[in-house]
Amino acid sequence: MKKTPSRKPTQKPKGAASRAVGRVTPKERDEIQALFERKNGLTELVQMLQQNGGLDNNAALYEKVVADLGRTSVRSQAWWSEKAKAYGWKVVAGGHWTINFETCEIRLDGKAYRHEIQSAQAD
């Protein structure tokens, strides 16, 4: 199984800041990794159905996949919210957490955090 280094498959924007906010257990990491991989797989399936004209022939399948993707996204967000509350992770507007699946480290990434650093340095 391929290990993905962060919660989101996209790279951070140039100049984006991040800050370690905590760690999760290997069991917790496995929970979010399973959701992450499921969400990515379902997203790819939806894209293939859309691109290959599969919507005409497989409307029922498409609806099932989209519904599953919605449930998986809700479960993923619930996991992040639950762990943030349990561990007391920092929250900033416009920021998001990422996980390093190899180390179980949680980081707060985003433009809002970079602004917070700049504001603190100006004080």
C-alpha positions in Angstrom: 0.0 0.0 0.0 1.4 3.4 -1.0 2.1 5.8 1.9 1.0 9.3 1.3 3.1 11.9 3.2 0.3 14.4 3.9 -3.5 14.6 4.4 -3.9 16.4 1.1 -2.3 15.3 -2.2 -1.5 18.8 -3.3 1.7 20.6 -2.5 1.8 23.5 -0.2 1.8 26.9 -1.9 5.1 28.6 -2.2 5.9 30.3 1.1 3.2 28.4 3.1 4.1 28.0 6.7 3.4 25.0 8.9 3.8 24.2 12.5 3.8 20.9 14.3 0.8 20.8 16.7 0.9 17.2 17.9 1.0 13.5 17.1 -1.6 10.7 16.9 -1.2 7.0 17.8 -0.4 4.5 15.0 -4.0 3.2 15.4 -5.4 6.7 14.9 -3.1 7.2 12.0 -4.4 4.0 10.4 -8.0 5.2 10.8 -7.4 8.5 8.9 -5.2 6.9 6.4 -7.9 4.4 5.5 -10.4 7.3 5.1 -7.9 9.3 3.1 -7.2 6.4 0.7 -10.9 5.6 0.3 -11.7 9.3 -0.4 -9.0 9.5 -3.0 -10.1 6.2 -4.7 -13.7 7.3 -4.8 -12.7 10.7 -6.2 -10.7 9.0 -9.0 -13.7 6.7 -9.7 -16.1 9.7 -10.0 -13.6 11.5 -12.4 -13.3 8.3 -14.5 -17.0 8.0 -14.8 -17.4 11.6 -15.7 -14.6 11.5 -18.3 -15.5 8.2 -20.0 -19.2 8.9 -20.5 -20.0 6.5 -17.7 -22.7 8.7 -16.4 -25.0 7.7 -19.3 -24.6 4.0 -18.7 -24.0 3.9 -15.0 -26.1 6.6 -13.4 -27.0 4.3 -10.5 -23.3 3.5 -9.9 -22.3 7.1 -10.1 -25.0 8.1 -7.5 -23.7 5.3 -5.1 -20.1 6.4 -5.5 -21.0 10.1 -4.9 -23.0 9.2 -1.8 -20.2 7.0 -0.5 -17.7 9.9 -1.2 -20.0 12.2 0.8 -20.2 9.8 3.8 -16.4 9.3 3.7 -15.8 13.0 3.6 -18.0 13.5 6.6 -16.3 10.7 8.5 -12.9 12.2 7.7 -13.9 15.7 8.9 -15.4 14.1 12.0 -12.1 12.3 12.7 -10.1 15.6 12.4 -12.6 17.5 14.6 -12.6 14.7 17.2 -8.8 14.5 17.4 -8.4 18.3 17.4 -10.7 18.5 20.4 -9.1 15.5 22.2 -5.6 16.7 21.7 -6.2 20.5 21.9 -4.6 21.2 18.5 -4.3 24.9 17.6 -6.9 26.2 15.1 -6.6 29.3 12.9 -9.0 30.6 10.3 -8.0 29.4 6.8 -5.6 26.8 8.2 -5.8 23.1 7.9 -4.1 20.1 9.6 -2.0 17.6 7.7 -0.6 14.3 8.9 2.7 12.6 8.1 1.6 9.0 7.8 5.2 7.8 8.5 5.7 9.7 11.7 2.1 10.3 12.9 2.9 14.0 13.2 0.1 16.5 12.8 1.0 19.9 11.3 -1.1 23.1 11.0 -0.6 24.5 7.5 -1.9 27.5 5.7 -1.8 31.1 4.7 -3.6 32.2 7.9 -0.8 30.6 10.0 1.9 32.4 8.0 0.0 35.7 8.6 -0.1 34.9 12.3 3.8 34.4 12.3 4.3 37.6 10.5 2.0 39.5 12.9 3.9 38.1 15.9 7.2 39.1 14.4 6.0 42.7 13.9 5.0 43.1 17.5 
